[in-house]
């Protein structure tokens, strides 16, 4: 599995608008990309930082979405304080904690 991370600075007062745009445009488009395995969007409201990590099932799927990713990042040009950092990584571990189905505490 491969991951693409995009990390940028957005003025804190514009974060909610950027998140809304991401939910309305990037997320639906990502779901349509071949080899898409999931994505995380995280923000630091105080520091005005935003990051995404999209997961791709293979290096080929990752490479096939390079131009697509550039188009998505361009949607946010008006929000970023400076150009975002974009990097690609091989995922060597993907550990998740299973959610509990019990209602008790």
Helices and strands as residue ranges (DSSP letters): E 2-9, G 12-14, H 15-21, I 22-26, H 27-31, E 36-44, E 49-56, H 59-64, H 66-74, E 85-90
